[in-house]
Amino acid sequence: MTVDIETLDLRTLQRECARALLTMDGTSAGISKFNKQAHHNSQLWYKAVIKFYVDEHGGLPCDVGPAKDLVLYSETIGL
């Protein structure tokens, strides 16, 4: 599956990043590699996290791998 992260809007980047992070080592040590790739730029940081996930699992967190069945709290509001 080919994923073009550059075409994702900001909110989608945020949601997909959140899903991916829930399946990763969320400690400072675990996320420091992303900090190095996107120093003080949140959108680049989201993309780095998602790219790492896509490289590991072959698609977006909402579609494949351990994050595909996660439901974010923000998605349950208003149900």
Secondary structure, 3 states (H helix, E strand, C coil): CCCCHHHCCHHHHHHHHHHHHCCCCCCHHHHHHHHHHCCCCHHHHHHHHHHHHHHHHCCCCCCCHHHCCCCCHHHHCCC
